[in-house]
Amino acid sequence: MTAAPRLLPTHRQAAELAAALADRLAACGDLTRPEWRHLLLQVPRHLFVPDRAWCVPDGPGAPYGIDRTRDPDQWLRAAYADAAIVTQVNDGHGDPGTGEGAWTSSLSAPGAVIAFLELLAPRDHERVLDVGTGPGWTAALLSARLGDGRVVSIEVDEQVAEQAKVNLEAAGARPRLVVADGAAGWAEGAPYDQVHVTCGVTTVPYAWVEQTRPGGTIVLPWMPEYLGGYKARLTVTGDGRAIGRLGGPASYMMLRSQRSGGLAEPASSAIWEETTPVDPRAVAQDSCGADIAIAGLLPDVLGADSTTGDGRFCLLLADAAATSWARVEHRPGRREHLVYQAGPRRLWQEVTDAYFRWVGWGRPGRDRFGLTVTPAGQYVWLDEPDRPLPGGSPAV
C-alpha cells in the first residue's frame, strides 16, 4: 500500500498566512526591513514543518502537539505562527509530536529568526557560513537573499541534515549543505564575510574567527553558564580578535559540543544549611545587566532559577567542575532566605559578591557590556573592550 500524498496548502493560503505573520512581526518590532518581509513571503515556512511536531508559542500560551493528518488546519496555523516548532527530541530517538524528552532540533520562531537576520544585515554578494541548519528554513532565507552559491550551512546531525535537504529542495533553495560539527566551522569554504549561528554558544569557537574575513561579522546567541542568553554581534579585527556588544535576549538549543551536564546536586552528605538576608530574586531578576556581570565575573558558575505555584523561588548554582553546589530559596512569609551549600566553594557568597560589585559600578544595563574572543579565550567587558571584567579575562 502506498502512502497518501501530502496535501499542501494553496499558494494563496500560504501567501495570506505569511503576510499576516509579517504584519505581526513588524508590529512588535522584530521585522523592520522590507527585504526580509519580501523573503518571508517568498520562502514558504510550512515546507519546513514535519507532519508531527511540538509547537512552542513565543509568548503567552502553552505548548501543544501538531499533527498534519489529524488536524491540517491547526498544523498550518502553527507553521505561520510566531512559535518555535520542535522537530526532533532525544537526538532522533523519540516522537517530537508528544513534546516529551530533550528537545534537540527545532524550527526557530520567526521573530527570533528575523531579529538575528536583521542583526546580521548581509550585503549583496557576501558569503555566509550558517551554523546549525536544522530544518533548513533559515538557510533558505539566506540563500534567497544572497544566492545559493554564497551560503554554506553546516549541521552536525545526519538525520536532521537529510530532512533539511528534502525541505530545501521542495522550496527551490540550494545552499551548500555540510554534515559536520559546526564548532569547527568549514575551513574548505573560508574565508566568509559573515558567520550566522542558530544554536546557543557558551564559548565562541575560535575557528569561526579564523574563518571570517577581517571586518566580517559573527552573529550568535551567547548563552553563558549563569542564566539567560543574549544576542551578540562580533566584528573580526585584523589582529585575530572578534569584538562586539551584547544585545537583547536570546534562547536557543545549545551547540551539541557545548551541552551542559546540568545542575545535579552532588552526592555528598556534607551540606551546610544557613540563612541569608539577600533575596535571591533580586540577584537573579534585578536587571539584565546583573546577570551579564555575574556571568562575566564567574564564567565557570552555572545557574538556573524556578518559581513554584505557592510563591517559592529557587536559585540553583553549581560550578563547571561539579565540585560545589548551592540552592537558595525564597519562601513567602520568611524574613530570611534559606541557603544550602556543598563542596569547597561557597557559590552563593561568590555570586552575591559579584552582584554587589555590579551594584557598585552603578548598576550598568545590558547595553554597556560586550564580548571579546581571542586565540587565548574570551572575556566580557564593560563599556570598552579594554576594560575586561576582573577575573573573567584570559591572557591577551
Stockholm file with secondary structure:
# STOCKHOLM 1.0

chainA/1-396         MTAAPRLLPTHRQAAELAAALADRLAACGDLTRPEWRHLLLQVPRHLFVPDRAWCVPDGPGAPYGIDRTRDPDQWLRAAYADAAIVTQVNDGHGDPGTGEGAWTSSLSAPGAVIAFLELLAPRDHERVLDVGTGPGWTAALLSARLGDGRVVSIEVDEQVAEQAKVNLEAAGARPRLVVADGAAGWAEGAPYDQVHVTCGVTTVPYAWVEQTRPGGTIVLPWMPEYLGGYKARLTVTGDGRAIGRLGGPASYMMLRSQRSGGLAEPASSAIWEETTPVDPRAVAQDSCGADIAIAGLLPDVLGADSTTGDGRFCLLLADAAATSWARVEHRPGRREHLVYQAGPRRLWQEVTDAYFRWVGWGRPGRDRFGLTVTPAGQYVWLDEPDRPLPGGSPAV
#=GR chainA/1-396 SS CCCCCCCCCCHHHHHHHHHHHHHHHHHTTSCCCHHHHHHHHHSCGGGGSCSEEEEEESSSSCCEEEETTTCHHHHHHHHTSSEEEEEEEGGGSSCGGGCCSCEEEEECCHHHHHHHHHHHCCCTTCCEEEECCTTSHHHHHHHHHHCGGGEEEEESCHHHHHHHHHHHHHHTCCCEEEESCGGGCCGGGCCEEEEEECSBBSSCCHHHHHTEEEEEEEEEEECCSBSCCEEEEEEECTTSCEEEEEEEECCCCBCGGGCCCCCCCCSCSCEEEEEESSCHHHHHHSCHHHHHHHHHHCTTEEEEEEECTTSCEEEEEEETTSSCEEEEEECTTCSSEEEEEESSSCHHHHHHHHHHHHHHTTCCCGGGEEEEEETTEEEEEESSTTCBCTTCCCCC
#=GC SS_cons         CCCCCCCCCCHHHHHHHHHHHHHHHHHTTSCCCHHHHHHHHHSCGGGGSCSEEEEEESSSSCCEEEETTTCHHHHHHHHTSSEEEEEEEGGGSSCGGGCCSCEEEEECCHHHHHHHHHHHCCCTTCCEEEECCTTSHHHHHHHHHHCGGGEEEEESCHHHHHHHHHHHHHHTCCCEEEESCGGGCCGGGCCEEEEEECSBBSSCCHHHHHTEEEEEEEEEEECCSBSCCEEEEEEECTTSCEEEEEEEECCCCBCGGGCCCCCCCCSCSCEEEEEESSCHHHHHHSCHHHHHHHHHHCTTEEEEEEECTTSCEEEEEEETTSSCEEEEEECTTCSSEEEEEESSSCHHHHHHHHHHHHHHTTCCCGGGEEEEEETTEEEEEESSTTCBCTTCCCCC
//
